[in-house]
Each structure stands twice: as structure tokens, then as C-alpha cells.
């Protein structure tokens, strides 16, 4: 009898490790600011937007306009899931509850595995832009100094962190506004130029027609840069009245982020006076602004982009740390590690051990080349979106999603069906890309296999499944 009680106690310690509780002290605006900081339209425009311009020329504007449809589908699907399951674990709690523990393990594996690389990539790119402004500072020193600064903010109370990231967001938004205003006032070609005879620079430096395959790969990149808003779910246990508020927050964040990403690319595509100089430049948006406003515009834009990247790193650490906290609370690891990760700072109300652990993982990722990090991350769109669309389809049938008091999408099942079709298209395009897409899908596939093995040998024998935290709807 004593042995049975000890065994039951051990199982209880694994599955329910007596976690701390996150403080429910955020309103919709605060979570919206945190989500937009994580989305960072500036990073999407100057990073992915510039790459797409190099691939397909002015047709990039048309692709980003089309990506707004994908962003709307993404927003609707995630708004339904997040409203029904607004937990710090993000997607994996809802997916695991609807589709079963194995699907939950798959989803959490890809998000947890890409959290550190995502923050590290932002910090390494941040170092590149700061190094342009201060060439005497080594990029490695800037990277790890940025990591330390981002960790300091991530360890603060979530309300204070939201305020700081909101200030950074306001500063970085000036770069997007400048591109839109300058571009809108200097149109050089009609809208038809965005789709008629797509041209890019060839190896010889002259214009060449863009192939259908290049357009398909560029489309995947534009969607990756444009969609978002689901990051809000990580802060669901700190949002007041989350079942009612989470859906509208995700919709607002996704649409604001998508429009402020697509519109600058559209404006530059129709307003660049010298297409050859624009596409030949390694930083086409900086070249556009320098040509329009003078040499001072380049350093000013670099400062804005650096601010955006630092802000994105902060929120990436904050969101991923809450998922790591959720894993500890759900008993994903060993009992001692679970108890440590699931604890919350008494003063700050933040998951301090989980944040520090994520900071250490991010620091290790900072030692890897940027391209390797990017290759590892891009397959997230294929696996994550597919699982969420399936969860929304089946969750509606089971009555777990779209219930009274939750956000409910119109025209069901249009959004999740369209999402599955898009995910299939992205899978084909990624597998056709031997440089980045295919390795990413395969590497994240190996991560999923490892997680499913862990589920088989450790979690399943203990009856593991994603737990539901405190998401009472009152004003706490």
C-alpha cells in the first residue's frame, strides 16, 4: 500500500508539478503591443521584403498584396484556437486537447525548438545594423550585449515589459511610416507593373524574366513575413477575460502587422526611380530612402531597424519563456526540472527560471551562423499551420472551439480549409527549395520524431496531456 501511494505521488509530481501562477494584469492593448513587437513589421520589410525584391523585382509588391489573404486566413484560424485555449503554452495546448497528446507534442516541439534560434537570429541581425553605426564594436560583442539587455527586460514584470516594448515599437514604426509616405508621394509606374512581365537582375547584371518556380518560392517567403498575431496566445494567462478578448487581439495584431508589412513594399515597388539600382543594392529599402532623402537617411534607417530587431528579441524571449514555463507546469520533463521551470518570481510575477533557461539556449544558438538558424526556422509554417487548421476543424465538431463566450469565425469551415490548402502548397514549395526550405522541413521533422519518442517512453506511461492553466474570465 505504501509503495502504491509513493508511486501515485511520483506520477502526480511528474504530471502536476505544483506550478506558480502568472499574474493576470494585462489588458487587450498591452497584449496587442507585445504581439506587434514580436511581429515587427520593420524586420519583415527590411529582411524578407528586401530578399523578395531581389528574387522577383517589382512583382514583390503584388506578392505581398496577395499575402494579405493568407494573413487573414491565419488570423481567423488562430483567433478561434486562441479564444478557446488562451494558455501560455501557445498552440500546443489547444492542438493537444483537440487532436490528442501526440499532436500536442508535435506542435510544442517545433515551437520550443525554434524559440531560441528565432531570438538568436534577431540578435545577430541586430548586431549587423549596430555594427554599421559603430564599426569599432565587434559583432559578437554586440550580439551578446543585446542578449543581456533583452533578458533584463524579459525578466521584468509583464506590464513593465509591455510598456518598454511599446515605446520601442513606436520608435521603429517611424521607419515604416517613412517608407510609405515617401513612396506614396513619388509614384514612377502604374500598378500593372507589379504583375506584368516580372523581372529581376540576372548574374550578368541585366534584367531577366522571373520563372514560375522563383515566384512560388518568393510567395512562401512573403507569407512567412506577413502572417502572425498568434504570439498573443503566449500571454493568454496574463490577459484579463481571455476567452472574450484573445480572438479580437489576434485579429487586430495580424491585420495591422500584415498591412504595415505589405504597404511599404508596394510603395517602393511602384515608386523606385531606378529599378536597376534598387535591385542591385544589398539593402534596397535603404537605397530607396537614400536616393529620395539624402545620405543621412541610411544611418537613420539602420537605427530604426536595429531598434526593431532588439524589440523583437525581447518579446521572443518573453513569449518562448512562457511556453517553457507551460512545459514545466505540464510535467513534460523530469519532476525536479518541471518544478523549477514552473516557478514564478515573487516580485516580478514572471517565469524567471524558464526565462533564464531560454536565455542560455539562445546564447548557444548565437554561436551558430545566421543562415543555419534561418534554415532551421522556416519549416515552422508548414507543420504549425497544418496542425492548427486541423484542430479548429475538429474542435468545432467536438464543441471545444467556437462555444458561447469565445470568438467564432464566420463562414466556417472556409478559413481552416483554405489554411490546409495553403499549407500543402507551402510544403511543396519548401521541398522544392534545396537551399533552405527542404532542410528546414527535414530538420524540424527530426525534432518532431525525437519528441514523439520522448512521449512514447516517458510521457505516455504517466498519462501526460496538456493541462489547462488558470484562465478565469474575471477582472483580476
C-alpha positions as CSV (number, residue, x, y, z in Angstrom):
1,X,0.0,0.0,0.0
2,X,2.8,2.4,0.9
3,X,4.6,1.6,-2.4
4,X,1.4,2.3,-4.3
5,X,1.0,5.7,-2.6
6,X,4.6,6.6,-3.3
7,X,4.2,5.6,-7.0
8,X,1.0,7.6,-7.2
9,X,2.8,10.6,-5.6
10,X,5.7,10.3,-8.1
11,X,3.3,10.2,-11.1
12,X,1.4,13.3,-9.7
13,X,4.7,15.1,-9.3
14,X,5.5,14.4,-13.0
15,X,2.2,15.4,-14.4
16,X,1.3,18.2,-12.0
17,X,4.5,19.8,-10.5
18,X,2.8,22.4,-8.3
19,X,3.4,25.4,-10.6
20,X,3.3,29.1,-9.9
21,X,0.6,31.2,-11.4
22,X,1.2,34.0,-13.8
23,X,-0.4,37.4,-12.9
24,X,-3.4,38.4,-14.8
25,X,-2.6,42.1,-15.2
26,X,-2.7,42.8,-18.9
27,X,-5.4,44.4,-21.0
28,X,-6.0,44.0,-24.7
29,X,-3.9,46.9,-25.7
30,X,-0.8,45.7,-23.8
31,X,-1.0,42.2,-25.3
32,X,-1.5,43.8,-28.8
33,X,1.7,45.9,-28.3
34,X,3.6,42.8,-27.2
35,X,2.4,40.9,-30.2
36,X,3.1,43.7,-32.7
37,X,6.6,44.0,-31.2
38,X,7.1,40.3,-31.8
39,X,5.8,40.5,-35.4
40,X,8.0,43.6,-36.0
41,X,6.9,44.8,-39.5
42,X,10.2,46.7,-39.8
43,X,12.1,43.4,-39.6
44,X,9.8,41.7,-42.1
45,X,10.1,44.6,-44.6
46,X,13.8,45.2,-44.4
47,X,14.6,41.5,-44.1
48,X,12.3,39.3,-46.0
49,X,10.9,42.2,-48.1
50,X,14.4,43.0,-49.4
51,X,15.1,39.4,-50.2
52,X,11.8,39.0,-52.2
53,X,12.6,42.2,-54.1
54,X,15.9,40.7,-55.2
55,X,14.1,37.4,-56.3
56,X,11.2,38.8,-58.3
57,X,11.7,42.6,-58.7
58,X,8.6,44.9,-58.6
59,X,6.4,41.8,-58.6
60,X,7.2,41.6,-54.9
61,X,4.6,44.3,-54.4
62,X,1.9,42.0,-55.9
63,X,3.0,39.0,-53.9
64,X,2.8,41.0,-50.6
65,X,-0.7,42.2,-51.6
66,X,-1.7,38.5,-52.2
67,X,-0.1,37.6,-48.9
68,X,-2.8,39.7,-47.1
69,X,-5.3,37.0,-47.9
70,X,-3.1,34.4,-46.3
71,X,-2.7,36.7,-43.3
72,X,-6.5,37.0,-43.0
73,X,-6.9,33.2,-43.1
74,X,-4.1,32.8,-40.5
75,X,-5.7,35.4,-38.2
76,X,-9.1,33.8,-38.3
77,X,-7.8,30.3,-37.6
78,X,-5.6,31.3,-34.7
79,X,-8.2,33.6,-33.3
80,X,-10.6,30.7,-32.9
81,X,-7.9,28.5,-31.3
82,X,-6.6,31.2,-29.1
83,X,-10.0,32.2,-27.8
84,X,-10.8,28.6,-26.9
85,X,-7.4,27.8,-25.4
86,X,-5.7,31.1,-24.3
87,X,-2.8,29.4,-22.4
88,X,0.9,30.2,-22.0
89,X,1.8,27.1,-23.9
90,X,0.6,28.7,-27.2
91,X,-0.7,26.4,-30.0
92,X,0.2,23.1,-28.4
93,X,-2.4,23.2,-25.6
94,X,-5.3,23.6,-27.9
95,X,-3.9,21.2,-30.6
96,X,-3.1,18.6,-27.9
97,X,-6.6,18.9,-26.3
98,X,-8.4,18.6,-29.6
99,X,-6.2,16.2,-31.6
100,X,-4.6,14.3,-28.8
101,X,-1.3,14.3,-26.9
102,X,0.8,13.2,-29.8
103,X,-0.3,16.2,-31.9
104,X,0.3,18.4,-28.9
105,X,3.8,17.0,-28.5
106,X,4.5,17.6,-32.2
107,X,3.3,21.3,-32.0
108,X,5.2,22.1,-28.8
109,X,8.4,20.5,-30.2
110,X,8.6,22.8,-33.2
111,X,7.7,25.9,-31.3
112,X,10.1,25.1,-28.4
113,X,12.9,24.2,-30.7
114,X,12.6,27.4,-32.8
115,X,12.3,29.8,-29.8
116,X,16.0,30.1,-29.1
117,X,17.0,30.2,-32.8
118,X,14.4,32.9,-33.5
119,X,15.7,35.2,-30.8
120,X,19.3,34.5,-31.7
121,X,18.7,35.3,-35.4
122,X,17.1,38.7,-34.4
123,X,20.1,39.4,-32.1
124,X,22.7,38.5,-34.8
125,X,20.9,40.7,-37.3
126,X,20.6,43.5,-34.7
127,X,24.4,43.3,-34.3
128,X,24.9,43.7,-38.1
129,X,23.0,47.0,-38.1
130,X,24.6,48.3,-34.9
131,X,28.0,47.5,-36.3
132,X,27.2,49.7,-39.4
133,X,26.6,52.6,-37.0
134,X,29.6,51.7,-34.7
135,X,32.2,49.8,-36.8
136,X,34.7,49.7,-33.9
137,X,32.4,47.3,-31.9
138,X,32.8,43.6,-32.8
139,X,29.5,42.0,-33.9
140,X,29.9,39.1,-31.4
141,X,30.2,41.6,-28.5
142,X,27.1,43.5,-29.8
143,X,25.1,40.2,-30.1
144,X,25.7,39.0,-26.5
145,X,25.4,42.5,-25.1
146,X,22.0,42.7,-26.8
147,X,21.1,39.3,-25.4
148,X,21.9,40.5,-21.9
149,X,19.8,43.7,-22.4
150,X,16.9,41.7,-23.8
151,X,17.0,39.3,-20.8
152,X,16.9,42.2,-18.3
153,X,13.7,43.5,-19.9
154,X,12.2,40.0,-20.3
155,X,12.7,39.3,-16.5
156,X,10.7,42.4,-15.5
157,X,7.0,42.3,-14.7
158,X,5.0,41.7,-17.9
159,X,3.2,45.0,-17.6
160,X,6.6,46.9,-17.4
161,X,7.9,44.8,-20.3
162,X,4.8,45.7,-22.4
163,X,5.4,49.4,-21.7
164,X,9.1,49.2,-22.8
165,X,8.4,47.2,-25.9
166,X,5.6,49.6,-26.8
167,X,8.0,52.5,-26.7
168,X,10.4,50.7,-28.9
169,X,7.6,49.8,-31.2
170,X,6.6,53.4,-31.6
171,X,10.3,54.3,-32.5
172,X,10.7,51.5,-35.0
173,X,7.3,52.3,-36.6
174,X,8.8,55.6,-37.9
175,X,10.8,53.7,-40.4
176,X,7.7,52.0,-41.9
177,X,5.8,55.3,-41.9
178,X,8.7,57.0,-43.7
179,X,8.8,54.3,-46.4
180,X,5.0,54.6,-47.0
181,X,4.9,58.4,-47.1
182,X,8.0,58.9,-49.3
183,X,6.8,56.1,-51.7
184,X,3.3,57.4,-51.9
185,X,4.5,60.8,-52.9
186,X,6.8,59.6,-55.7
187,X,5.0,57.1,-58.0
188,X,7.0,56.2,-61.0
189,X,4.9,53.4,-62.6
190,X,1.4,52.1,-62.6
191,X,0.0,49.2,-60.5
192,X,0.0,47.0,-63.6
193,X,3.8,47.0,-63.5
194,X,3.7,44.8,-60.4
195,X,2.3,41.8,-62.3
196,X,3.2,42.4,-66.0
197,X,6.4,40.7,-67.1
198,X,8.1,40.1,-63.7
199,X,11.8,40.9,-64.0
200,X,14.8,40.5,-61.7
201,X,18.5,41.1,-62.1
202,X,20.4,38.2,-63.6
203,X,24.0,37.1,-62.9
204,X,25.3,39.4,-65.7
205,X,23.6,42.4,-64.1
206,X,20.9,42.8,-66.7
207,X,17.1,42.2,-66.3
208,X,15.9,38.6,-66.8
209,X,12.3,37.2,-66.7
210,X,11.3,35.6,-63.3
211,X,10.5,31.9,-63.5
212,X,7.3,30.4,-62.1
213,X,9.4,28.4,-59.6
214,X,11.0,31.6,-58.3
215,X,7.6,33.3,-57.9
216,X,6.4,30.3,-55.9
217,X,9.3,30.3,-53.5
218,X,9.1,34.1,-53.2
219,X,5.4,33.7,-52.3
220,X,6.2,31.4,-49.4
221,X,8.7,34.0,-48.1
222,X,6.1,36.8,-48.4
223,X,3.5,34.7,-46.5
224,X,6.1,33.9,-43.8
225,X,6.8,37.6,-43.4
226,X,3.2,38.8,-43.4
227,X,1.3,36.3,-41.2
228,X,1.3,36.5,-37.4
229,X,-0.6,37.5,-34.4
230,X,-0.7,34.1,-32.8
231,X,2.2,35.2,-30.5
232,X,-0.6,36.8,-28.4
233,X,-1.6,33.3,-27.1
234,X,1.7,33.1,-25.1
235,X,0.3,35.9,-22.9
236,X,-3.1,34.4,-22.5
237,X,-2.8,33.6,-18.8
238,X,-1.8,37.3,-18.2
239,X,-4.7,38.7,-20.2
240,X,-7.8,39.7,-18.4
241,X,-11.0,38.0,-19.6
242,X,-9.0,36.0,-22.2
243,X,-11.8,33.9,-23.8
244,X,-13.6,37.0,-24.9
245,X,-10.5,39.2,-25.7
246,X,-8.0,36.9,-27.2
247,X,-9.7,36.5,-30.6
248,X,-10.1,40.2,-31.3
249,X,-6.4,40.8,-30.2
250,X,-5.1,38.2,-32.6
251,X,-7.2,39.6,-35.5
252,X,-6.1,43.1,-34.8
253,X,-2.4,42.2,-34.5
254,X,-2.4,40.1,-37.6
255,X,-4.1,42.7,-39.8
256,X,-2.1,45.6,-38.5
257,X,1.2,43.7,-38.9
258,X,0.2,42.4,-42.4
259,X,-0.8,45.8,-43.8
260,X,2.3,47.6,-42.3
261,X,4.5,44.9,-43.9
262,X,2.9,44.8,-47.3
263,X,2.2,48.5,-47.9
264,X,5.9,49.7,-47.7
265,X,6.9,47.0,-50.2
266,X,4.1,48.1,-52.5
267,X,5.0,51.7,-52.3
268,X,8.7,51.1,-53.0
269,X,7.8,48.8,-55.9
270,X,5.8,51.5,-57.7
271,X,8.0,54.4,-56.7
272,X,11.6,53.5,-57.1
273,X,13.0,55.8,-59.7
274,X,15.9,53.5,-60.7
275,X,14.9,49.8,-60.6
276,X,18.3,48.6,-61.6
277,X,20.0,50.5,-58.7
278,X,17.3,49.3,-56.3
279,X,17.6,45.6,-57.1
280,X,21.4,45.8,-57.3
281,X,21.7,47.2,-53.8
282,X,22.1,44.6,-50.9
283,X,19.8,46.9,-48.9
284,X,17.1,48.1,-51.4
285,X,14.9,50.0,-49.0
286,X,17.9,51.9,-47.6
287,X,18.9,52.7,-51.2
288,X,15.4,53.9,-52.0
289,X,15.4,56.3,-48.9
290,X,18.9,57.5,-49.5
291,X,18.1,58.3,-53.1
292,X,14.9,60.1,-52.0
293,X,16.1,62.0,-48.9
294,X,19.9,62.0,-48.9
295,X,22.8,60.2,-47.2
296,X,21.5,60.8,-43.7
297,X,18.5,58.5,-44.4
298,X,20.7,55.3,-44.4
299,X,22.0,55.6,-40.9
300,X,18.6,56.7,-39.6
301,X,17.0,53.6,-41.1
302,X,19.7,51.4,-39.7
303,X,19.0,52.8,-36.2
304,X,15.3,52.1,-36.7
305,X,15.9,48.5,-37.9
306,X,18.3,47.9,-35.0
307,X,15.6,49.1,-32.6
308,X,13.0,46.8,-34.2
309,X,15.3,43.7,-34.0
310,X,16.2,44.3,-30.4
311,X,12.5,44.7,-29.6
312,X,11.6,41.5,-31.5
313,X,14.3,39.7,-29.5
314,X,12.8,40.9,-26.2
315,X,9.3,39.7,-27.0
316,X,10.6,36.4,-28.5
317,X,12.3,35.7,-25.2
318,X,9.2,36.7,-23.2
319,X,6.8,34.6,-25.3
320,X,9.0,31.5,-25.6
321,X,9.8,31.6,-21.8
322,X,6.1,31.4,-21.1
323,X,5.9,28.3,-23.3
324,X,8.8,26.7,-21.4
325,X,7.0,27.6,-18.1
326,X,4.0,25.8,-19.5
327,X,6.0,22.7,-20.3
328,X,7.3,22.6,-16.8
329,X,3.8,23.0,-15.4
330,X,2.5,20.2,-17.7
331,X,5.2,17.9,-16.5
332,X,7.0,17.5,-19.8
333,X,10.4,16.9,-18.2
334,X,11.7,15.2,-15.0
335,X,10.0,16.2,-11.7
336,X,12.8,18.4,-10.4
337,X,13.2,20.3,-13.7
338,X,9.4,20.6,-14.0
339,X,9.2,22.3,-10.6
340,X,12.0,24.7,-11.4
341,X,10.6,25.7,-14.8
342,X,7.0,26.1,-13.5
343,X,8.0,28.5,-10.7
344,X,7.3,32.3,-10.9
345,X,9.2,35.2,-9.4
346,X,7.6,36.5,-6.3
347,X,8.3,40.1,-7.1
348,X,8.0,40.2,-10.9
349,X,5.4,37.6,-11.4
350,X,7.3,36.3,-14.4
351,X,8.7,32.8,-15.0
352,X,12.2,33.6,-14.0
353,X,13.9,30.1,-14.3
354,X,12.2,29.5,-17.6
355,X,13.4,32.9,-18.9
356,X,17.0,32.3,-17.8
357,X,17.0,28.8,-19.3
358,X,15.7,30.1,-22.6
359,X,18.4,32.9,-22.4
360,X,21.1,30.2,-22.1
361,X,19.7,28.3,-25.1
362,X,19.5,31.5,-27.1
363,X,23.2,32.2,-26.2
364,X,24.2,28.8,-27.6
365,X,22.2,29.5,-30.7
366,X,24.0,32.8,-31.1
367,X,27.2,30.8,-31.7
368,X,25.7,29.3,-34.9
369,X,25.7,31.1,-38.3
370,X,22.7,33.2,-39.1
371,X,21.9,31.1,-42.3
372,X,21.8,27.9,-40.3
373,X,19.3,29.5,-37.8
374,X,17.1,30.7,-40.7
375,X,17.1,27.3,-42.3
376,X,16.0,25.7,-39.1
377,X,13.1,28.1,-38.5
378,X,11.3,28.4,-41.9
379,X,9.6,25.0,-41.8
380,X,7.6,26.1,-38.8
381,X,4.9,27.4,-41.2
382,X,4.3,24.0,-42.7
383,X,3.9,22.0,-39.5
384,X,2.3,24.5,-37.2
385,X,-0.3,25.9,-39.5
386,X,-1.4,22.4,-40.6
387,X,-1.9,21.3,-37.0
388,X,-3.9,24.4,-36.0
389,X,-6.2,24.3,-39.0
390,X,-7.0,20.6,-38.3
391,X,-7.6,21.4,-34.6
392,X,-10.0,24.2,-35.5
393,X,-11.9,21.9,-37.9
394,X,-12.2,19.0,-35.5
395,X,-12.6,21.3,-32.4
396,X,-15.7,22.9,-33.9
397,X,-17.2,19.4,-34.5
398,X,-16.4,18.4,-30.9
399,X,-17.8,21.7,-29.4
400,X,-14.4,22.6,-27.9
401,X,-13.9,25.6,-30.2
402,X,-16.4,28.4,-31.0
403,X,-18.5,27.8,-27.9
404,X,-20.6,30.7,-26.4
405,X,-18.3,33.4,-25.0
406,X,-15.5,32.5,-27.4
407,X,-14.5,34.2,-30.7
408,X,-16.3,32.5,-33.6
409,X,-15.3,32.9,-37.2
410,X,-17.9,33.5,-39.9
411,X,-18.2,31.2,-43.0
412,X,-16.9,28.1,-41.2
413,X,-15.2,25.9,-42.4
414,X,-13.8,28.2,-45.1
415,X,-10.8,29.5,-43.2
416,X,-9.3,26.2,-41.9
417,X,-9.9,24.5,-45.2
418,X,-8.1,27.3,-47.1
419,X,-5.4,27.1,-44.5
420,X,-4.8,23.4,-45.2
421,X,-4.7,24.1,-48.9
422,X,-2.1,26.8,-48.4
423,X,-0.1,24.6,-46.0
424,X,0.0,21.9,-48.8
425,X,1.3,24.5,-51.3
426,X,3.9,25.7,-48.9
427,X,5.1,22.1,-48.3
428,X,5.6,21.5,-52.0
429,X,7.4,24.8,-52.4
430,X,9.7,24.2,-49.4
431,X,10.6,20.7,-50.6
432,X,11.5,22.1,-54.0
433,X,13.9,24.6,-52.3
434,X,17.1,22.6,-51.7
435,X,18.9,25.6,-50.1
436,X,16.6,26.4,-47.2
437,X,13.1,25.0,-47.5
438,X,13.8,21.3,-47.8
439,X,16.5,21.2,-45.0
440,X,14.1,23.1,-42.7
441,X,11.2,20.7,-43.2
442,X,13.5,17.7,-42.7
443,X,15.3,19.1,-39.6
444,X,12.0,20.1,-37.9
445,X,10.7,16.6,-38.9
446,X,13.6,15.1,-36.9
447,X,12.7,17.3,-33.9
448,X,9.2,16.0,-34.1
449,X,10.3,12.4,-34.2
450,X,12.5,12.9,-31.1
451,X,9.6,14.5,-29.3
452,X,7.3,11.6,-30.2
453,X,9.8,9.1,-28.9
454,X,10.0,11.1,-25.6
455,X,6.2,10.9,-25.5
456,X,6.3,7.2,-26.0
457,X,8.9,6.3,-23.5
458,X,8.2,8.8,-20.7
459,X,5.1,10.9,-21.1
460,X,2.5,8.4,-22.2
461,X,3.3,5.9,-19.3
462,X,2.5,8.7,-16.9
463,X,-0.8,9.7,-18.6
464,X,0.5,13.0,-19.8
465,X,-1.6,15.5,-21.7
466,X,-1.6,19.3,-21.9
467,X,-3.0,20.8,-18.8
468,X,-5.3,23.9,-18.6
469,X,-4.0,26.7,-16.5
470,X,-5.9,29.5,-14.7
471,X,-7.9,31.3,-17.3
472,X,-10.8,32.6,-15.3
473,X,-12.6,35.3,-17.1
474,X,-12.8,37.9,-14.3
475,X,-11.0,41.2,-13.9
476,X,-8.2,40.1,-11.6
